[in-house]
Amino acid sequence: MKFRTEISFEPLAEGIDHSAKIFTLGSCFAESISERLLRAKFSVTTNPFGVLFNPLSIASAIERLDNIKAFAVCDIREGREGFFSFDAHSSLDGKTHTEIFANLNQAVAQGSKALHDAEWVILTFGTAWVYEREGRVVANCHKQPAKEFERRRLSVKEIVERYKTLFEGILRDKQVVLTVSPVRHLGDGLQDNSVSKAILRLAVEELVAQYGNAHYFPSYEILIDDLRDYRYYADDLAHPSKMAVEYVWERFCEYALTDKARELLPKIEQIVAASQHRPFNPDSEAHRAFCRKMLEKIAIMPNDVDFASEREAFEKHL
């Protein structure tokens, strides 16, 4: 008997290997996958402006980075605990004007270079619901009074039209993997969350149909259909559990990585885990021998896998 409906998909024709530069934008789920890419020693830049949930804010971030558009005084607001921007996550807030401008414009400079250098762009849409202030969609409400915003739902057409310029511009020569976040936005209500995810899924389907460099990874379907059980959610019943994220990561590796990159994963994990191990006696000959063995393993790994921090961790005990 079968008790699960496993999701099938065609792997990318040209997968991602360790020589590729990757740029990701989107929800907290995108960050979870990016963390695993980083641990697996891929070159990844994630969310320069912090977590972004809706497609229009993600598009605006891409345009700002493409044009290297610095933040101006009109982009900054003062809150109870300092200064913030409606175009960025609270993780970039500052206690002073000087601090927030430094945070934001450093993000623009570093993110712009990463975006332009990237061969692969991974975008994760979280919700089709947006909040507008003065006729403009905000990326984050920063706990400001609800009366300042108007809440509305994006349409499939609006999302597709917004991304047309990007796919014919900065994204034209890049491979783009689109995903819909499986995180449930319970604050919207289950009915509104379902409609929201459906809109995102249809918009992605149209983009993939229109652009040959656009691809879809079914992270949403993997959690909703394959892992159709609340044990795969965290305690808030909205975010995937650690087990679920690990499973989606495994499926992502099947979908997106080259055979060579996948073969390297367990070897890389062994070295990374060993470098983080706390020895009982770091000055013992046994531990020095262990470090020498790990350095030998690093020496035979491909040059495009960066083990600088791990090499340093082992060498300091020799």
C-alpha positions in Angstrom: 0.0 0.0 0.0 1.1 3.5 -0.7 0.6 6.1 2.0 2.2 9.1 0.3 1.9 10.9 -3.1 5.5 11.6 -4.0 6.0 14.6 -6.3 7.8 13.8 -9.5 9.7 16.4 -11.6 12.2 16.7 -14.4 15.6 17.8 -13.1 17.1 20.9 -14.6 18.8 20.2 -17.9 21.9 22.1 -16.8 22.2 21.8 -13.1 24.0 24.0 -10.6 27.5 23.1 -9.6 30.0 24.7 -7.1 31.5 27.0 -9.7 28.1 28.8 -10.1 27.2 32.1 -8.4 23.7 32.0 -6.9 21.4 34.9 -5.8 18.2 34.3 -3.8 15.3 36.6 -2.9 12.1 36.0 -1.1 10.5 34.5 2.0 12.0 32.9 5.1 11.7 29.6 3.3 14.1 30.9 0.7 16.6 31.6 3.5 16.2 28.1 4.9 17.3 26.6 1.5 20.0 29.3 1.1 21.5 28.3 4.5 21.8 24.7 3.3 23.4 25.9 0.0 25.9 27.9 2.0 26.7 25.0 4.3 27.2 22.8 1.2 29.8 25.4 0.0 27.9 27.0 -2.8 28.5 30.7 -3.5 25.2 32.3 -2.4 23.9 35.8 -1.7 20.5 35.9 0.1 18.0 38.7 0.6 20.2 41.8 0.9 17.2 43.7 2.2 16.0 41.0 4.5 13.0 38.6 4.1 10.6 39.7 1.4 7.2 38.1 1.1 5.2 39.4 -1.9 6.2 39.3 -5.6 6.0 43.1 -6.1 8.4 43.9 -3.3 10.8 41.2 -4.6 10.6 42.8 -8.1 11.3 46.3 -6.6 14.3 45.0 -4.8 15.7 43.5 -8.0 15.2 46.8 -9.9 16.9 48.8 -7.1 19.9 46.4 -7.2 20.0 46.4 -11.0 20.1 50.2 -11.1 22.3 50.4 -8.0 19.8 52.9 -6.6 20.8 54.2 -3.2 18.3 54.8 -0.5 17.4 58.5 0.0 16.0 60.6 2.9 12.5 60.1 1.5 12.9 56.3 1.9 13.5 56.5 5.7 10.9 56.8 8.5 11.4 57.3 12.2 9.8 54.8 14.6 9.7 54.3 18.3 13.0 52.5 18.5 14.9 54.1 15.7 14.8 54.5 11.9 13.4 52.1 9.2 12.5 51.8 5.6 9.2 50.4 4.2 11.4 48.8 1.5 13.4 46.6 3.8 13.2 44.2 6.7 13.6 45.4 10.3 17.0 43.6 10.4 18.4 46.6 8.6 16.9 49.2 10.9 19.2 51.7 12.6 19.2 53.7 15.8 20.4 56.8 13.8 20.1 58.2 10.3 23.8 57.4 9.8 23.4 53.8 10.9 20.4 53.0 8.7 21.8 54.6 5.6 25.0 52.7 6.2 23.0 49.4 6.5 20.8 50.0 3.5 23.3 51.4 1.1 25.9 48.7 2.0 23.1 46.2 1.1 22.6 47.9 -2.2 26.3 47.9 -3.1 26.9 44.3 -2.1 23.6 43.0 -3.4 23.9 44.7 -6.7 27.3 43.1 -7.4 26.0 39.7 -6.4 22.9 40.1 -8.6 24.9 41.1 -11.7 27.4 38.4 -11.1 24.9 35.6 -10.5 24.3 32.9 -13.1 21.4 31.5 -11.1 18.6 33.5 -9.4 16.1 31.7 -7.0 12.9 33.6 -6.2 10.4 32.5 -3.6 7.0 34.1 -3.5 5.3 33.9 -0.1 1.9 35.7 -0.5 -0.2 37.5 -3.0 -1.6 39.8 -0.3 0.1 43.2 -0.1 -0.1 46.3 2.0 -0.1 49.7 0.3 0.8 53.0 1.9 0.2 56.2 -0.1 -0.5 54.0 -3.2 2.8 52.1 -3.0 3.3 48.5 -1.9 5.5 48.2 1.2 7.8 45.3 1.8 7.3 45.4 5.6 4.8 47.3 7.7 7.3 47.6 10.7 4.4 47.4 13.2 3.0 50.7 12.1 -0.7 51.4 12.7 -3.0 49.4 10.5 -4.9 52.5 9.5 -1.9 53.7 7.5 -2.2 50.8 5.1 -4.6 49.4 2.6 -4.6 45.6 2.2 -5.3 44.1 -1.2 -4.7 41.0 -3.2 -2.5 40.9 -6.3 -3.8 39.4 -9.5 -2.1 36.8 -11.7 -1.9 39.4 -14.5 -0.4 42.1 -12.3 2.4 39.8 -11.1 3.2 38.5 -14.6 3.2 42.0 -16.1 5.5 43.2 -13.3 8.1 40.5 -14.1 8.0 40.9 -17.8 10.4 43.9 -17.6 12.7 41.9 -15.4 12.8 38.8 -17.6 13.5 41.0 -20.6 16.1 43.0 -18.7 18.4 42.0 -15.8 17.1 38.4 -15.7 17.4 37.8 -19.4 20.8 36.1 -19.3 20.3 34.2 -16.0 18.7 31.0 -15.1 15.7 31.7 -12.8 14.2 29.1 -10.4 10.8 30.2 -9.2 9.2 28.6 -6.1 6.1 29.2 -4.0 6.7 29.2 -0.3 4.9 26.4 1.6 4.8 28.6 4.7 1.1 29.1 5.6 0.1 32.7 6.2 -2.4 32.0 8.9 -2.9 35.6 9.6 -4.7 35.9 6.3 -7.1 33.2 7.2 -7.0 29.7 5.6 -9.4 30.6 2.8 -7.4 33.8 1.8 -4.1 31.9 2.2 -5.4 29.2 -0.3 -6.4 31.8 -2.8 -3.1 33.7 -2.4 -1.1 30.6 -3.0 -3.2 29.7 -6.0 -2.5 33.1 -7.5 1.2 32.8 -7.0 1.2 29.3 -8.5 -0.7 30.5 -11.6 1.6 33.5 -12.0 4.7 31.3 -11.8 3.2 28.9 -14.3 2.7 31.7 -16.8 6.2 33.0 -16.4 7.7 29.5 -16.9 5.5 29.2 -20.0 6.7 32.5 -21.4 10.4 32.4 -20.6 12.8 29.6 -21.5 15.1 30.5 -18.6 12.4 30.3 -16.0 12.0 27.0 -14.1 9.6 25.9 -11.3 10.6 23.9 -8.2 7.5 22.4 -6.5 8.4 23.1 -2.8 4.8 24.1 -2.2 3.4 20.8 -3.5 6.1 18.8 -1.8 5.0 20.0 1.6 1.2 20.3 1.0 0.8 17.0 -0.9 3.8 14.8 -0.4 4.3 15.6 3.3 0.6 15.8 4.0 0.7 15.7 7.8 1.0 18.2 10.6 4.0 16.4 12.0 5.9 18.1 9.2 5.1 21.6 10.5 6.7 23.5 13.4 4.7 24.3 16.6 3.1 27.3 15.0 1.5 25.0 12.3 2.6 27.5 9.7 6.3 26.9 9.0 7.8 23.6 7.9 9.5 21.6 10.6 13.2 21.0 10.5 12.5 17.5 9.2 10.4 18.9 6.4 12.9 21.5 5.3 15.6 18.8 5.2 13.4 16.7 3.0 12.6 19.6 0.6 16.4 20.3 0.5 17.0 16.7 -0.5 14.4 17.0 -3.3 15.9 20.4 -4.3 19.3 18.7 -4.7 17.7 16.1 -7.0 16.1 18.8 -9.0 18.8 21.5 -9.2 22.3 20.2 -8.7 24.6 18.4 -11.1 25.5 14.8 -10.5 29.0 16.0 -9.6 27.7 18.5 -7.0 25.5 15.9 -5.4 28.3 13.4 -5.1 30.4 16.0 -3.3 27.7 16.8 -0.7 28.5 14.1 1.9 32.2 14.7 1.6 31.7 18.4 2.1 29.4 17.8 5.1 32.0 15.5 6.7 34.6 18.3 6.5 32.3 21.1 7.7 31.0 19.0 10.6 34.5 18.0 11.6 35.6 21.6 11.7 32.8 22.5 14.1 33.6 19.5 16.4 34.9 20.5 19.9 37.7 18.1 20.8 38.0 16.9 24.4 41.8 17.5 24.3 42.7 19.9 21.4 46.4 19.6 22.2 46.6 15.8 22.0 48.5 14.0 19.3 45.3 12.1 18.4 43.5 15.4 17.6 46.5 16.7 15.6 46.4 13.5 13.5 42.7 14.0 13.0 43.3 17.6 11.8 46.0 16.4 9.4 43.6 13.8 8.0 40.9 16.5 7.4 43.4 18.7 5.7 44.3 15.9 3.4 40.7 15.5 2.5 40.4 19.2 1.8 43.5 19.0 -0.5 41.9 16.6 -2.9 38.6 18.5 -3.1 37.9 20.6 -6.3 39.4 24.1 -6.3 36.0 25.8 -6.7 34.8 24.6 -3.2 36.0 27.1 -0.7 37.2 25.5 2.6 39.2 28.5 3.9 37.5 28.7 7.3 37.6 24.9 7.8 41.3 24.8 6.8 42.1 27.6 9.3 40.2 25.7 12.0 42.3 22.5 11.5 45.6 24.3 11.0 45.5 26.1 14.3 45.8 22.8 16.1 48.9 21.6 14.3 
